[in-house]
Amino acid sequence: MAATFLLAWVGTDLVGRTSVRHELDERLLRVGGHIGYGVLPDRRGRGYAAEMLRQGLVVARSEGVIAVLVDCDEGNAASARTIERWGGVLDTVVENPDGGPAKRRYWIR
């Protein structure tokens, strides 16, 4: 499955990563979505996630993905705010098939 993997750097310091999946299989449609991102714990709260998601959306759109699915853990309020900042509309909350926290599924159109 085609995907783009981006690393986020500030100067010479790695701060996070973004995965942009150009299409979804059944599993990613349920949990995972088109874009997954993560910021290193000591770099959180500085706006890096918002910029990483913004750049992931640029890549997704350049690959023809118009409706972008992004999810986050049910208890991750910071990530939910980031997704909503870029236009994410909550679709559903689903159980995690891996047994982890439930996932909030958002569509960004």
C-alpha positions as CSV (number, residue, x, y, z in Angstrom):
1,M,0.0,0.0,0.0
2,A,1.4,3.4,-1.0
3,A,2.4,5.7,1.8
4,T,4.6,8.7,2.5
5,F,6.6,8.9,5.7
6,L,7.7,12.3,7.0
7,L,10.1,13.2,9.8
8,A,9.8,16.5,11.6
9,W,13.0,18.3,12.5
10,V,13.7,21.5,14.3
11,G,17.2,22.4,13.4
12,T,19.1,19.1,14.0
13,D,16.6,17.8,16.5
14,L,14.0,15.2,15.5
15,V,10.6,16.2,17.1
16,G,8.2,13.7,15.5
17,R,7.0,11.8,12.5
18,T,3.9,11.6,10.2
19,S,2.7,8.7,8.1
20,V,0.4,9.5,5.2
21,R,-1.4,6.5,3.8
22,H,-2.6,7.2,0.2
23,E,-5.5,4.6,0.5
24,L,-7.1,2.6,3.3
25,D,-7.6,-1.1,3.7
26,E,-10.3,-2.5,6.0
27,R,-8.2,-2.2,9.2
28,L,-7.0,1.4,8.5
29,L,-10.6,2.4,7.8
30,R,-11.6,1.2,11.2
31,V,-8.4,2.3,13.2
32,G,-5.5,4.3,11.9
33,G,-6.9,6.3,9.1
34,H,-5.0,8.2,6.3
35,I,-2.7,10.2,8.6
36,G,-0.9,9.1,11.8
37,Y,1.5,11.4,13.6
38,G,3.4,11.5,16.8
39,V,5.5,14.0,18.7
40,L,8.3,13.0,21.0
41,P,7.2,13.4,24.6
42,D,9.7,16.2,25.5
43,R,8.5,18.2,22.4
44,R,4.8,18.1,23.0
45,G,2.8,21.3,23.6
46,R,4.7,23.5,21.2
47,G,2.5,23.3,18.1
48,Y,4.5,20.7,16.2
49,A,1.6,18.2,15.9
50,A,-0.6,20.9,14.3
51,E,2.1,21.6,11.7
52,M,2.8,17.9,11.1
53,L,-0.9,17.3,10.5
54,R,-1.1,20.3,8.2
55,Q,1.8,19.0,6.1
56,G,0.3,15.5,6.1
57,L,-2.9,17.0,4.7
58,V,-1.0,18.7,1.9
59,V,0.6,15.3,1.0
60,A,-2.8,13.5,1.2
61,R,-4.4,16.1,-1.1
62,S,-1.5,15.9,-3.5
63,E,-2.2,12.1,-3.7
64,G,-5.9,12.7,-4.5
65,V,-7.3,12.0,-1.0
66,I,-10.1,14.5,-0.6
67,A,-11.8,13.1,2.6
68,V,-9.0,12.3,5.0
69,L,-9.6,10.0,8.0
70,V,-7.6,10.8,11.1
71,D,-8.0,9.2,14.6
72,C,-6.7,9.6,18.1
73,D,-7.0,7.9,21.4
74,E,-10.2,8.7,23.2
75,G,-8.4,10.3,26.2
76,N,-6.0,12.3,24.1
77,A,-7.6,15.8,24.3
78,A,-4.6,17.6,22.8
79,S,-4.6,15.4,19.7
80,A,-8.4,15.8,19.4
81,R,-8.0,19.6,19.5
82,T,-5.3,19.4,16.8
83,I,-7.5,17.4,14.5
84,E,-10.4,19.7,15.1
85,R,-8.2,22.7,14.4
86,W,-7.6,21.5,10.9
87,G,-11.3,20.9,10.2
88,G,-11.8,17.4,11.7
89,V,-15.4,16.4,12.3
90,L,-15.9,13.6,14.8
91,D,-17.6,10.6,13.0
92,T,-17.5,7.8,15.6
93,V,-15.7,6.4,18.6
94,V,-14.7,2.8,18.1
95,E,-13.1,0.1,20.2
96,N,-9.5,-0.6,19.5
97,P,-9.2,-4.1,18.0
98,D,-5.7,-4.3,19.6
99,G,-7.2,-3.8,23.0
100,G,-5.8,-0.3,23.6
101,P,-7.8,2.8,24.2
102,A,-10.9,3.5,22.1
103,K,-10.3,5.6,19.0
104,R,-12.0,8.9,18.1
105,R,-12.4,8.9,14.2
106,Y,-12.5,12.3,12.5
107,W,-13.0,13.2,8.8
108,I,-11.3,16.2,7.4
109,R,-12.8,17.3,4.0
